[in-house]
Amino acid sequence: MAVATTLRITEIFHSLQGEARTVGLPTVFVRLTGCPLRCVYCDTAYAFSGGELTTLDDILERVAGFSCTRVCVTGGEPLAQPECLSLLTALCDRGYDVSLETSGAMPIAGADTRVSRVLDLKTPDSGECHRNDWSNIEQLTPHDQIKFVVCSRTDYEWARFKLDEFKLPTRVSDVLFSPSYGVVEPAELAQWLLDDRLAARLQLQLHKLLWNDAPGH
């Protein structure tokens, strides 16, 4: 008898996308449990452990129940669970517009390229910059996105250098600069981007503005 594919899931919910290219659009979120990183600004520590072991078929059924065309697989760090790759492909095969939010510390090479992979390159002040897997850069496609969470002017300068070093605007559809919530003022980061004429998009976290980052939104 075949063994069912299972993943450990923290939550599955329907909300507005708070970040990245499809910000503001209704989306089903599948939040996988577990993460090997401990970024100083993490807002999903509740997903580090626990969760519910769920079959792939059950996940797909729950997603279908929301009657929504967009799905975001997130965490934690979803790629820390190997079967995440099976989930991504299964969602794409069913015609969903799928995005993956990943830390940049795990290889993305095995992730279905129909997925828009939102790669979060960790800045120095995140505390996890040393975990960046730089081999991921060569795997990026114009369907993917890059995110930098900026905690300071030092972080901004580091990100600006990486943007130029790897010619990121030519590799992906969007380069996103996000101010660390409550640490860097959005208007300040906006002015830095304008002053330097960066080919990047300012990103604010819509879910925090609307729902104060409550789980399930």
C-alpha positions, -999 to +999 in steps of 0.1 A: +000+000+000+013+034-010+021+058+019+003+091+017+024+122+013+021+143+044+033+178+056+032+195+089+008+225+086+004+254+111-026+270+093-045+273+060-065+305+056-080+329+031-069+366+032-055+394+012-019+390+001+001+414+023+033+415+003+051+410-030+037+413-065+001+403-058-003+425-028-040+432-020-054+403-040-074+375-023-051+345-016-052+312+002-022+308+025-007+274+033+016+279+063+040+251+068+055+244+103+092+247+111+121+270+103+159+266+108+164+304+110+158+328+138+156+363+123+154+391+148+123+405+132+104+372+127+066+376+130+057+340+126+075+323+155+043+305+163+050+284+132+084+272+145+069+240+160+037+222+166+014+221+136-007+193+123+005+164+102-018+167+071-020+146+039-013+163+006-048+153-005-064+170+025-044+202+020-055+203-016-091+198-006-090+225+020-074+249-005-101+241-031-128+249-005-119+286-006-127+289-044-096+312-049-072+311-078-041+323-059-022+302-033+009+313-013+030+286+004+048+301+033+061+293+068+083+292+088+105+280+061+084+258+038+114+243+020+126+228+053+100+201+046+111+181+015+075+173+006+069+211+000+081+204-035+053+179-041+028+204-028+040+232-051+038+210-081+004+196-072-010+231-068+004+242-102-010+211-118-045+221-105-042+255-122-035+278-092-013+309-094+012+298-068+039+318-049+064+305-025+078+326+004+113+313+012+141+326+034+170+322+009+187+297+032+173+266+014+180+256-022+152+265-046+165+245-075+138+217-070+109+241-067+085+240-097+094+270-120+057+277-126+058+290-090+068+326-083+095+321-058+098+351-035+134+348-022+141+367+010+178+376+010+188+380+046+204+414+055+232+417+081+209+430+108+185+401+104+211+380+123+210+353+097+229+369+068+254+340+069+227+316+061+220+329+026+225+303-001+240+323-029+237+295-054+200+303-055+208+334-075+216+314-106+183+295-103+161+327-105+138+333-134+119+364-146+088+348-128+105+351-094+109+379-069+136+391-045+129+407-011+152+425+013+139+434+048+158+465+058+165+471+095+190+500+091+209+522+067+237+496+068+212+470+057+200+492+029+235+498+016+242+461+017+211+453-002+218+481-027+252+465-033+237+431-038+212+444-062+241+457-084+265+428-078+240+402-090+221+425-115+189+414-097+165+437-117+174+417-148+169+383-132+135+387-116+102+405-121+104+425-088+130+435-063+112+444-031+126+466-003+106+462+029+112+483+061+115+462+092+082+469+110+086+494+138+124+498+132+128+517+099+102+543+090+086+536+056+090+572+044+127+571+052+133+540+032+112+554+004+134+585+003+166+563+001+151+545-029+142+578-046+176+594-039+195+564-053+170+558-082+170+521-075+151+497-098+132+484-068+097+485-052+089+498-017+069+471+000+048+477+031+031+447+049-006+452+042-017+425+067+000+444+095-017+477+086-051+460+084-050+434+111-020+441+133-004+409+121-029+386+138-026+350+128-050+339+102-047+371+081 
